[in-house]
Amino acid sequence: MNLAELTNVNRLLCSISGHKYKLVKKITKHLKHYQCNCCGSQVTTNSKGNLISLTEELKLIHLGIETVIVKRKSRKLNKKKAVA
């Protein structure tokens, strides 16, 4: 059995029994990325908290949000150091 056949079998198992998602990345308190342990499909949470497929467009949007958050945290940290 090659890798492609194994992946197809895993996807079939997931379609029958359901995915087993694990948290891969936590961007914000409400925005998270999950990946299935069996088939490797990736999903994220939408604005209502439901799981949706993680597309390239959503990956870019989440990367932008993460960049803004990291910059904001570093500015706050530098501001605290300057005051102290």
SULFEN-V238798 format. One line per field, one symbol per residue. ss: DSSP state (~ for helix, > for strand, _ for the rest). Layout:
ss: ???
This chain:
ss: __~~~~~~~~~~~~~~~___>>>>>>_____>>>>>_____>>>>_____>>>__~~~~~~~~~~~~~~~~~~~~~~~~~~~~_
